[in-house]
Amino acid sequence: MAQKETEPPPIPVVVEEQVNSPQPDETRSALDVYREGGWFMHVLLLCSVGTIAVIVYCFIQISPRKMSPGSLVSQVNQAMAKKDVSNAYALCQAGINSYSNVVSSALLKVNFDRDKANKQSMDEAAGEVLDQEEIKQMIWVNYLNVFATLAPMIGLLGTVWGMIESFDQLASGNAEPQDLAGGIKKAMGTTAGGLLVGIPAMFFYFYFRNKLMATVSLIQKNASFAIDILSGEIRLEE
């Protein structure tokens, strides 16, 4: 009698449940933050462009090399030592800068018939023009102070506006985190944008203000030296 073959027990099939693992958040770019900030970011962008433009201008214009070139100072001093007022004036008119403007105004007051070639009037004229030159450059430096103050204030306004939007969602009964996220993102984005513009603007404001003060002091020193040579109080060694 044949033995009945036994079938092997079925192998249990384990069905693996797909576990939805949390997906990592997508990387947010600076452009995303800019878009979330709304129109506040457009104003901050204008402030940043203005800040960069003023910084570039100040780097170019506010320097001893630009405002009081050493070669011009030396040539004017040599002409003053020879009492050659016409040549000194021509040198100043050939290269227009703050030093040449100051010395030119002093040379217009030269009068050899008066004591020390009318030195007092020359000093007064030079001082007036020097003040004008300082004010002219300080206007540009003050723009940095304007941007340093304005940008954080705009960012703060964006922060308040974003929080208002979030509270509006709460008042409407939308208390889920995603309902509040939009206003909070705008609030944080505009705050960061305002500080990113305001901090560099404030730094460069103090930097160029001090640099301008030092340069103006140098111009005053060089102009006074030239006037003293012409008046005879100082003699250059040949």
Secondary structure as GFF3:
##gff-version 3
##sequence-region A 1 238
A	DSSP	alpha_helix	30	36	.	.	.	ID=ss1
A	DSSP	alpha_helix	39	61	.	.	.	ID=ss2
A	DSSP	alpha_helix	64	67	.	.	.	ID=ss3
A	DSSP	alpha_helix	70	81	.	.	.	ID=ss4
A	DSSP	alpha_helix	85	94	.	.	.	ID=ss5
A	DSSP	alpha_helix	98	107	.	.	.	ID=ss6
A	DSSP	three_ten_helix	115	117	.	.	.	ID=ss7
A	DSSP	alpha_helix	119	171	.	.	.	ID=ss8
A	DSSP	alpha_helix	177	231	.	.	.	ID=ss9
###
